[in-house]
Amino acid sequence: MFSYLAEYENIWGPLRVLRFITLRTLMAAGTATLIGFVIGPWLIRKLRALKFGQHYDDDRTGDLAQKFDKKNTPTMGGLLIFLSVFFSTVLWAQPNIWVLVSLFVYTALTGVGFRDDYLKVVKKNRDGISSREKMGWQTLITIIALAALVLHPTSSEKIRELWVPFIKYPILTAMPVVVLFVLVFFWVVGFSNAINLTDGLDGLAIGCTITVALVYGIMAYAAGNVKIAEYLLISHVPGTGELAVICGALVGAGMAFLWYNSYPAELFMGDTGSLALGGLIGMIAFMVQQPLTLVIVGGVFVVEAISVMIQVGFFKYTRRRYGEGRRFFRMAPIHHHFQKAGWPETKVVLRFWVISLMCALAGLGTLKIR
């Protein structure tokens, strides 16, 4: 919205600075942080009044529960992140196909996550929406998003290219739409579940999300700038620079949410946040031609998901082979393994943040090593 004010620079010269994506990205981050701080206390009070509290009376935490009682801590905190990102983006991003598709995916998946949380905390349905229904919504959302990108003249060619780290040209220049759908769907669903699995300790998931958003903000800006893209030998995707504004808003919203989600948490993001954040990041990774780099940048999320797959696979294998299921880790996801080993929750979170930052720097390094 504010980007259009640059057209009136002949009336007031300083308005021309609104043409700069870097400035609008910083302003989006600041605006999202402010919105988060403003609505945070109100949202917490509202969720507490409605008794939208997370239930921890199952076997997922067991003896890991700290002295701080998390049972009645409000969930659905993903609404704080969503409102902050959405309105900040509307204010500072210049609308184009990339921005509109990102907001559609984020909004739609927030709705799916909200329904899941609502069934869990209000209807007392421990499982929330069924896996089939969730998969159905994610499939529909992916189809609509890809249809918009494939049919729009600005994005139709670029979205079908496939770039991989360390190679200075696309390995596929015109992916079949079916292949593209499978890859995007896997990324959207995979990272949604990965962030959901990571969201088990106060501040862990959102802290790692902030580092990923920072990196993809830089990548989006680089992909949208023809000179930088040519220098780094990466794909130039006109218009994707505006995705840096969304990433900036996500960083700001994440910092505001972390204020309330840090130990001891006053608010949990729930599926309302994790499902949508994973889908948004996965979609942005494809739009800026850096999908596989997300495996490096989001290394913590990947390891968390893999640890669960190893645990489940090993348990089934040993039960079939020895008649008794055995565990590979003390507990999965892997952050609980370290808690079982005696690490305090805050130490686990801080060390995982350090690892996430290292993964982010490694991901940025792939831009230059080609």
C-alpha positions as CSV (number, residue, x, y, z in Angstrom):
1,M,0.0,0.0,0.0
2,F,2.6,2.5,1.1
3,S,4.8,1.6,-2.0
4,Y,2.3,3.5,-4.2
5,L,3.1,6.7,-2.4
6,A,6.5,6.7,-4.2
7,E,4.5,7.8,-7.3
8,Y,4.0,11.2,-5.6
9,E,7.7,11.9,-5.2
10,N,7.3,14.9,-7.4
11,I,5.1,16.4,-4.7
12,W,7.3,15.5,-1.8
13,G,10.8,14.1,-2.8
14,P,11.5,11.9,0.2
15,L,8.6,9.6,-0.9
16,R,10.9,8.1,-3.4
17,V,12.6,6.0,-0.7
18,L,9.5,3.9,-0.6
19,R,10.7,2.4,-3.9
20,F,13.5,0.6,-2.1
21,I,12.6,-2.9,-1.1
22,T,15.3,-2.8,1.7
23,L,13.6,0.1,3.4
24,R,10.1,-1.5,3.1
25,T,11.4,-4.8,4.4
26,L,12.8,-3.1,7.5
27,M,9.6,-1.1,8.0
28,A,7.6,-4.3,7.6
29,A,9.6,-6.0,10.3
30,G,9.1,-3.0,12.6
31,T,5.4,-2.8,11.9
32,A,4.9,-6.5,12.4
33,T,6.8,-6.4,15.7
34,L,4.7,-3.4,16.9
35,I,1.4,-5.1,15.9
36,G,2.5,-8.3,17.7
37,F,3.3,-6.4,20.9
38,V,0.0,-4.5,20.7
39,I,-2.3,-7.4,20.2
40,G,-0.3,-10.0,22.2
41,P,-1.7,-9.2,25.7
42,W,-5.2,-8.8,24.3
43,L,-5.0,-12.1,22.5
44,I,-3.6,-14.0,25.6
45,R,-6.4,-12.6,27.8
46,K,-9.0,-13.5,25.2
47,L,-7.8,-17.1,24.7
48,R,-7.6,-17.6,28.5
49,A,-11.1,-16.3,28.9
50,L,-12.3,-18.7,26.2
51,K,-10.2,-21.5,27.9
52,F,-8.4,-22.2,24.6
53,G,-5.5,-23.8,26.6
54,Q,-3.2,-26.5,25.4
55,H,-3.7,-29.9,27.1
56,Y,-0.5,-31.7,28.3
57,D,-2.2,-34.4,30.3
58,D,-1.1,-37.1,27.9
59,D,2.1,-39.1,27.5
60,R,3.9,-36.8,25.2
61,T,5.7,-34.9,27.9
62,G,5.3,-37.2,30.9
63,D,8.1,-36.6,33.5
64,L,9.6,-33.8,31.2
65,A,7.1,-31.4,32.6
66,Q,8.9,-28.6,34.5
67,K,7.7,-26.9,37.6
68,F,5.9,-24.4,35.4
69,D,2.4,-25.7,34.6
70,K,1.9,-25.6,30.8
71,K,-1.5,-27.3,30.9
72,N,-3.6,-24.2,30.7
73,T,-1.3,-22.1,28.6
74,P,-3.3,-20.6,25.7
75,T,-2.6,-22.0,22.3
76,M,-3.6,-20.7,18.8
77,G,-0.9,-18.1,19.2
78,G,-0.3,-18.5,15.5
79,L,-3.0,-15.9,15.1
80,L,-0.6,-13.3,16.6
81,I,2.0,-14.2,13.9
82,F,-0.6,-14.3,11.1
83,L,-2.2,-11.0,11.9
84,S,1.2,-9.3,12.3
85,V,2.5,-10.7,9.0
86,F,-0.6,-10.2,7.0
87,F,-1.3,-6.6,7.8
88,S,2.4,-5.6,7.7
89,T,2.7,-7.2,4.3
90,V,-0.4,-5.4,3.0
91,L,1.0,-2.1,4.2
92,W,4.5,-2.4,2.9
93,A,4.7,-4.9,0.0
94,Q,3.9,-4.0,-3.6
95,P,1.3,-6.6,-4.7
96,N,2.3,-9.0,-7.5
97,I,1.6,-12.7,-8.2
98,W,4.4,-13.9,-5.8
99,V,3.1,-11.8,-2.9
100,L,-0.6,-12.7,-3.5
101,V,0.1,-16.5,-3.8
102,S,2.2,-16.3,-0.6
103,L,-0.6,-14.6,1.3
104,F,-3.2,-17.0,0.0
105,V,-1.2,-20.0,1.1
106,Y,-0.4,-18.5,4.5
107,T,-4.0,-17.5,5.1
108,A,-5.6,-20.8,3.9
109,L,-3.2,-22.9,6.0
110,T,-3.8,-20.7,9.0
111,G,-7.5,-21.5,8.6
112,V,-6.8,-25.2,8.5
113,G,-4.5,-25.0,11.5
114,F,-7.1,-23.0,13.4
115,R,-9.7,-25.6,12.7
116,D,-7.4,-28.3,14.0
117,D,-6.6,-26.4,17.2
118,Y,-10.2,-25.6,17.7
119,L,-11.2,-29.2,17.6
120,K,-8.4,-30.1,20.0
121,V,-8.9,-27.4,22.7
122,V,-12.6,-26.7,22.4
123,K,-14.2,-29.9,21.3
124,K,-11.6,-31.9,23.3
125,N,-10.8,-34.0,20.3
126,R,-7.2,-35.1,21.0
127,D,-6.5,-35.8,17.3
128,G,-8.0,-32.7,15.8
129,I,-8.9,-32.9,12.1
130,S,-8.3,-36.3,10.5
131,S,-5.1,-36.8,8.5
132,R,-7.2,-37.3,5.4
133,E,-9.0,-34.0,5.8
134,K,-5.8,-32.1,6.5
135,M,-4.1,-33.7,3.5
136,G,-7.2,-32.8,1.4
137,W,-7.0,-29.2,2.3
138,Q,-3.3,-29.0,1.8
139,T,-3.7,-30.6,-1.7
140,L,-6.4,-28.1,-2.7
141,I,-4.4,-25.2,-1.5
142,T,-1.3,-26.3,-3.4
143,I,-3.3,-26.9,-6.5
144,I,-4.8,-23.4,-6.4
145,A,-1.5,-21.7,-5.7
146,L,0.3,-23.6,-8.5
147,A,-2.5,-22.9,-10.9
148,A,-2.1,-19.2,-10.3
149,L,1.6,-19.4,-10.7
150,V,1.6,-21.6,-13.9
151,L,-1.2,-19.6,-15.6
152,H,0.1,-16.1,-14.8
153,P,2.4,-14.7,-17.5
154,T,4.9,-13.2,-15.0
155,S,5.5,-16.5,-13.2
156,S,4.6,-19.3,-15.7
157,E,8.1,-19.9,-17.0
158,K,10.2,-19.3,-13.9
159,I,8.1,-21.5,-11.5
160,R,8.8,-24.5,-13.7
161,E,12.6,-24.2,-13.4
162,L,14.4,-26.4,-10.9
163,W,17.6,-25.1,-9.3
164,V,19.8,-26.9,-6.9
165,P,22.6,-25.7,-4.6
166,F,26.2,-25.4,-6.0
167,I,25.1,-25.5,-9.7
168,K,25.0,-22.3,-11.7
169,Y,22.2,-23.3,-14.1
170,P,18.8,-24.9,-13.7
171,I,18.9,-28.7,-14.0
172,L,15.3,-28.5,-15.4
173,T,14.0,-25.6,-17.4
174,A,10.4,-26.7,-17.9
175,M,9.3,-29.2,-15.2
176,P,6.1,-31.0,-16.0
177,V,3.2,-29.6,-14.0
178,V,2.6,-32.9,-12.3
179,V,6.2,-33.1,-11.2
180,L,6.1,-29.5,-10.0
181,F,3.0,-30.2,-8.0
182,V,4.5,-33.3,-6.3
183,L,7.6,-31.4,-5.3
184,V,5.8,-28.3,-4.0
185,F,3.2,-30.4,-2.2
186,F,6.0,-32.4,-0.5
187,W,7.7,-29.2,0.6
188,V,4.6,-27.6,1.9
189,V,3.4,-30.7,3.8
190,G,6.9,-31.8,4.9
191,F,7.9,-28.5,6.4
192,S,4.5,-27.9,7.9
193,N,4.9,-31.2,9.8
194,A,8.6,-30.5,10.6
195,I,7.8,-27.2,12.2
196,N,4.9,-28.8,14.1
197,L,7.2,-31.5,15.5
198,T,9.8,-28.8,16.5
199,D,7.2,-26.9,18.4
200,G,7.6,-28.8,21.6
201,L,9.6,-26.5,23.8
202,D,9.1,-22.9,24.7
203,G,10.6,-20.6,21.9
204,L,12.2,-23.5,20.0
205,A,10.2,-23.5,16.8
206,I,9.7,-19.7,16.4
207,G,13.4,-19.0,17.1
208,C,14.5,-21.4,14.3
209,T,11.8,-19.9,12.0
210,I,13.2,-16.5,12.5
211,T,16.6,-17.6,11.2
212,V,15.1,-19.3,8.2
213,A,13.0,-16.2,7.4
214,L,16.1,-14.0,7.6
215,V,17.9,-16.2,5.1
216,Y,15.0,-16.4,2.7
217,G,14.5,-12.7,2.9
218,I,18.1,-12.2,1.7
219,M,17.6,-14.9,-1.0
220,A,14.3,-13.3,-2.2
221,Y,16.0,-9.9,-2.5
222,A,18.9,-11.4,-4.4
223,A,16.7,-13.3,-6.8
224,G,14.6,-10.2,-7.5
225,N,17.7,-8.0,-8.2
226,V,19.1,-8.7,-11.7
227,K,22.7,-7.5,-10.9
228,I,23.0,-9.5,-7.7
229,A,21.5,-12.6,-9.3
230,E,24.0,-12.3,-12.2
231,Y,26.9,-11.8,-9.8
232,L,25.9,-14.8,-7.7
233,L,25.0,-17.0,-10.7
234,I,21.5,-17.7,-9.3
235,S,18.2,-17.4,-11.0
236,H,16.8,-13.9,-11.5
237,V,13.1,-14.0,-10.8
238,P,11.5,-10.6,-11.5
239,G,9.2,-9.5,-8.7
240,T,10.3,-11.9,-6.0
241,G,12.2,-9.1,-4.3
242,E,8.8,-8.3,-2.7
243,L,8.9,-11.6,-0.9
244,A,11.7,-10.1,1.2
245,V,9.1,-7.8,2.6
246,I,7.0,-10.8,3.7
247,C,10.1,-12.5,5.2
248,G,10.9,-9.2,7.0
249,A,7.4,-9.1,8.4
250,L,7.7,-12.8,9.5
251,V,11.0,-11.9,11.3
252,G,9.3,-9.0,13.2
253,A,6.2,-11.1,14.0
254,G,8.4,-13.9,15.2
255,M,10.3,-11.7,17.6
256,A,7.0,-10.4,19.0
257,F,5.7,-13.9,19.4
258,L,8.9,-15.0,21.0
259,W,8.5,-12.3,23.6
260,Y,5.4,-14.3,24.8
261,N,6.6,-17.8,23.8
262,S,9.9,-17.7,25.6
263,Y,10.3,-19.8,28.7
264,P,8.0,-20.0,30.6
265,A,5.6,-19.5,27.7
266,E,2.5,-17.4,28.0
267,L,1.3,-18.5,24.6
268,F,1.8,-21.4,22.2
269,M,1.5,-21.2,18.4
270,G,-0.3,-24.4,18.0
271,D,-1.1,-25.8,14.5
272,T,-2.5,-22.4,13.7
273,G,1.0,-21.2,13.5
274,S,3.2,-24.3,12.7
275,L,1.1,-25.6,9.8
276,A,0.9,-22.2,8.1
277,L,4.5,-21.2,8.7
278,G,5.8,-24.4,7.2
279,G,3.6,-24.0,4.1
280,L,4.6,-20.4,3.7
281,I,8.3,-21.0,3.9
282,G,8.1,-24.0,1.7
283,M,6.2,-22.0,-1.0
284,I,8.6,-19.1,-0.8
285,A,11.6,-21.5,-1.2
286,F,10.2,-22.6,-4.5
287,M,9.3,-19.2,-5.7
288,V,12.8,-17.8,-5.2
289,Q,14.3,-20.9,-6.9
290,Q,15.9,-22.2,-3.7
291,P,13.8,-25.2,-2.7
292,L,16.6,-27.7,-1.9
293,T,18.6,-25.0,0.0
294,L,15.8,-25.1,2.5
295,V,17.0,-28.6,3.6
296,I,20.2,-26.8,4.7
297,V,18.8,-23.6,6.0
298,G,16.0,-25.4,7.9
299,G,18.4,-28.1,9.1
300,V,16.9,-28.2,12.6
301,F,13.4,-28.8,11.2
302,V,14.7,-31.5,9.0
303,V,16.6,-33.3,11.8
304,E,13.5,-33.1,14.0
305,A,11.4,-34.8,11.4
306,I,14.0,-37.4,10.6
307,S,14.4,-38.3,14.3
308,V,10.7,-39.1,14.4
309,M,10.9,-41.3,11.3
310,I,13.9,-43.1,12.7
311,Q,12.2,-43.7,16.0
312,V,9.0,-45.0,14.5
313,G,10.9,-47.1,11.9
314,F,13.3,-48.6,14.4
315,F,10.5,-49.4,16.9
316,K,8.5,-51.2,14.2
317,Y,11.6,-53.1,12.9
318,T,12.6,-54.3,16.4
319,R,9.1,-55.3,17.3
320,R,8.8,-57.3,14.1
321,R,12.3,-58.9,14.4
322,Y,12.5,-59.4,18.2
323,G,8.9,-59.3,19.2
324,E,9.5,-56.2,21.4
325,G,9.7,-52.7,20.1
326,R,12.8,-50.8,21.1
327,R,13.6,-47.1,20.9
328,F,16.5,-45.6,19.0
329,F,16.3,-42.3,20.9
330,R,15.3,-41.8,24.5
331,M,12.3,-39.9,23.1
332,A,11.4,-38.3,19.8
333,P,11.4,-35.6,18.4
334,I,15.1,-35.3,19.2
335,H,14.8,-32.2,21.4
336,H,13.0,-34.5,24.0
337,H,15.9,-36.9,23.7
338,F,18.2,-34.3,25.1
339,Q,15.7,-33.4,27.8
340,K,15.7,-37.1,28.8
341,A,19.5,-36.9,28.9
342,G,19.2,-34.2,31.6
343,W,19.5,-31.0,29.7
344,P,17.3,-28.2,31.0
345,E,14.7,-27.0,28.5
346,T,16.3,-23.6,28.1
347,K,19.7,-25.1,27.3
348,V,18.1,-27.4,24.6
349,V,16.4,-24.4,23.1
350,L,19.4,-22.1,23.1
351,R,21.7,-24.8,21.6
352,F,19.2,-25.6,18.9
353,W,19.0,-21.9,18.1
354,V,22.8,-21.9,17.7
355,I,22.6,-24.9,15.3
356,S,19.8,-23.2,13.4
357,L,22.0,-20.1,13.0
358,M,24.9,-22.3,11.7
359,C,22.5,-23.9,9.2
360,A,21.4,-20.5,8.1
361,L,24.9,-19.3,7.5
362,A,25.7,-22.5,5.6
363,G,22.6,-22.0,3.4
364,L,23.8,-18.5,2.6
365,G,27.2,-19.8,1.7
366,T,25.6,-21.9,-1.1
367,L,24.7,-18.7,-2.9
368,K,28.4,-18.0,-3.6
369,I,29.8,-21.6,-4.0
370,R,28.8,-22.5,-7.5
